[in-house]
Structure formats: structure tokens, C-alpha cells
Amino acid sequence: MEKFILASASPRRKELLAKIIREYEVVPSTVDEDGIQASTPAKLVEKLAIVKAESVATAYPNAVVIGCDTIVELGGKALGKPHNKQEAKEMLYALSGNTHYVHTGVCVQKESKQTVFVETSEVTFAKLTENEIESYISTDEPYDKAGGYAIQGLAAKFITCIQGCYFNIMGLPIAHLYQVLTQSEYL
């Protein structure tokens, strides 16, 4: 039986990965993400997923390592995780009444074999009032999530339309990952 490692500390990814793999270890990547750049947000999450998987795979060469990263894209620009209330407020104002993309890059690596993909979902927000934004940013929810919101949490009431994988928006496209793992004979 293969040893699986999730190269992420995300509690949402841990919860989602458990739906397809019963036993795995969590070894968060220590890669400095700030220096990594790409021409588009989708290419950036792909690069980040690869770098994260490779960094953990060097210490666990016989394991199947899964590296991931998620970014929200609005108007061609990447929205990462807000660092404070002002950033969260700005992100929510920008998302309000608009459609954006959520890209998750996934890299599955074992030894020299590597499978990489990017899943993209489209999300439309209702027009938010100032009170709704203020109320939401007063919770802990926006601060460790790309784009400053959690679709599975209190922000669910703001979402009017989703196209694509719901779990991708949470941070791990489980159906696509399951297909990769089974078709590539990792499972």
C-alpha cells in the first residue's frame, strides 16, 4: 500500500482528502511562496503546487505527495488571503456583484513521476451591502482563505451561482484528484 502525504496544513484540504484516501500524513510545505511568479493566476497555482509537492517529496521519496494551492482570480488579478480587515473588506467589495474564478493547482508526485493539473470553477457573488461586508469581516472566516471568503461557511449566503467543482472552491477538487490517483495507479 502506498504512503500518501498531503503537503498542506489546510484543514479544508485535510477534510476533503479524507473522502478519497483513508490514511495519509500531513507534512506542510515550507516553501516561501512570495518569490514565485507566473504570467496568470492559473499558471501561478500550478507552479506553487509543483514547488510544494517537490519540496516535501525530497524528504519522502517513496511516498505519493500531493501539493496544492488555491487562488481567486478577478479581472485577471490574483486575490490571495487577506492579511487584515482592510484587505478582506477590499476583496469583498471587489467580489460583490461580480463573477470570479477559483483556480486550484494540484501536483501528485512519487519519485520522478509527476501529474499536475489546474481545476477552475466560476463563482458569482450577489451585490453585498456595507453592513454585510462589515459583519462578515468581523468573523474569523475570511483570513485564511483565498479571496477572503469561505464558500462552505458564512459566505454561502452571498453566492448566487457556481459553475464547476464546488470542492475546488474549498481548496481541493476531489473528483479530479480521485481520477488522477486511480488512472495513474497511485491508489
C-alpha positions in Angstrom: 0.0 0.0 0.0 1.3 3.4 -0.9 2.1 6.0 1.7 0.3 9.3 1.0 1.4 12.8 2.1 -0.6 16.0 1.9 1.9 18.9 1.5 -0.6 21.3 3.1 -1.7 22.5 6.5 -5.2 23.5 5.3 -7.9 22.0 7.5 -10.3 22.0 4.5 -7.9 20.0 2.3 -7.4 17.5 5.1 -11.1 17.0 5.4 -11.6 16.7 1.6 -8.6 14.4 1.0 -10.1 12.0 3.7 -13.0 11.4 1.3 -10.7 9.6 -1.1 -7.7 8.4 0.9 -8.2 6.9 4.3 -4.7 7.1 5.7 -2.3 9.8 4.9 0.2 12.0 6.7 0.2 15.8 6.7 3.6 17.4 6.1 3.1 21.1 5.2 5.5 22.6 2.7 7.8 25.3 4.0 8.2 26.9 0.5 8.4 30.7 0.5 5.5 31.5 -1.9 6.2 35.2 -2.1 9.0 34.8 -4.6 7.1 32.7 -7.1 5.6 34.4 -10.0 3.8 33.4 -13.2 2.0 35.1 -16.1 -1.5 34.2 -15.0 -3.2 33.2 -11.7 -3.8 29.7 -13.1 -0.2 29.2 -14.0 0.8 30.6 -10.6 -1.2 27.9 -8.7 0.2 25.3 -11.0 3.8 26.4 -10.1 3.0 26.6 -6.4 1.5 23.1 -6.3 4.6 21.7 -8.1 7.1 23.5 -5.8 5.2 22.4 -2.7 5.0 18.8 -3.8 8.6 18.7 -4.8 9.8 20.3 -1.6 8.1 17.6 0.5 8.9 14.8 -1.9 12.6 15.3 -1.4 12.2 14.2 2.2 9.8 11.4 1.4 11.0 9.9 -1.9 8.9 6.7 -1.7 5.6 8.4 -0.8 2.9 9.8 -3.0 3.0 13.5 -2.2 0.1 15.8 -3.0 0.8 19.5 -3.3 -1.9 22.1 -3.8 -2.6 25.8 -3.9 -5.7 27.9 -4.5 -6.1 31.4 -5.8 -9.1 33.6 -6.6 -8.9 35.5 -9.9 -10.9 38.6 -10.5 -10.3 40.7 -13.6 -7.1 38.9 -14.4 -5.6 39.6 -10.9 -4.9 37.1 -8.2 -6.5 37.5 -4.8 -4.7 35.6 -2.1 -5.5 35.5 1.6 -6.2 38.9 3.2 -3.8 39.8 6.0 -6.2 42.2 7.8 -9.7 43.6 7.9 -8.9 46.3 5.4 -7.7 43.8 2.8 -10.7 41.5 3.5 -13.0 44.4 3.0 -11.4 45.5 -0.3 -11.6 41.9 -1.6 -15.3 41.5 -0.7 -16.2 44.9 -2.3 -14.4 43.8 -5.4 -16.2 40.4 -5.5 -19.6 42.0 -4.7 -21.9 41.7 -7.7 -19.2 40.1 -9.8 -18.2 36.7 -11.2 -14.7 35.4 -10.4 -12.6 32.3 -11.0 -11.2 30.0 -8.4 -8.1 28.1 -9.5 -6.6 25.1 -7.6 -3.3 23.7 -8.8 -2.6 20.1 -7.8 0.6 18.2 -8.2 0.8 14.5 -7.4 4.4 13.2 -7.2 6.1 9.9 -6.5 9.8 9.7 -7.2 10.3 11.2 -10.7 6.7 10.7 -11.7 4.6 13.8 -11.5 1.0 14.5 -12.5 -0.1 18.2 -12.5 -3.5 19.8 -13.2 -5.4 23.0 -12.6 -9.1 23.0 -11.8 -11.1 26.1 -12.4 -14.5 27.0 -11.0 -16.6 30.1 -11.6 -18.3 31.8 -8.7 -20.8 34.7 -8.8 -21.4 36.9 -5.8 -24.6 38.8 -5.1 -24.3 42.6 -4.6 -23.3 43.0 -1.0 -24.2 45.8 1.4 -21.7 47.6 3.5 -23.3 46.0 6.6 -23.0 42.5 5.1 -19.3 43.1 4.4 -18.6 44.6 7.8 -20.5 41.7 9.6 -18.5 39.1 7.6 -15.1 40.6 8.2 -15.8 40.8 11.9 -15.7 36.9 11.9 -12.5 34.9 11.8 -13.6 33.3 8.5 -12.1 35.5 5.8 -8.5 35.5 7.0 -7.1 32.1 5.9 -9.0 31.8 2.7 -8.1 32.8 -0.9 -10.3 35.7 -1.9 -11.3 36.4 1.7 -14.3 34.1 1.9 -15.3 30.5 2.7 -18.0 29.1 0.4 -18.7 26.3 2.9 -19.1 28.8 5.7 -21.0 32.1 6.3 -20.2 33.4 2.8 -22.5 30.7 1.3 -25.4 33.2 1.5 -23.6 35.6 -0.8 -23.1 33.1 -3.7 -25.7 33.2 -6.4 -24.1 30.9 -9.0 -21.4 28.3 -9.2 -20.1 26.7 -12.4 -17.6 23.9 -11.9 -16.5 21.9 -8.9 -17.7 23.1 -5.5 -14.9 21.3 -3.7 -12.4 23.1 -5.9 -13.6 26.3 -4.4 -13.0 24.9 -0.9 -9.4 24.1 -2.0 -9.2 20.5 -3.4 -11.0 19.2 -6.5 -11.6 15.8 -5.1 -13.3 14.2 -8.2 -10.4 15.3 -10.5 -7.8 14.2 -8.0 -9.5 10.8 -7.5 -9.4 10.3 -11.3 -5.7 11.1 -11.4 -4.9 8.8 -8.5 -6.9 5.9 -9.9 -5.9 6.3 -13.6 -2.3 6.8 -12.7 -2.4 3.8 -10.4 -1.4 5.7 -7.3 -4.3 4.2 -5.4 
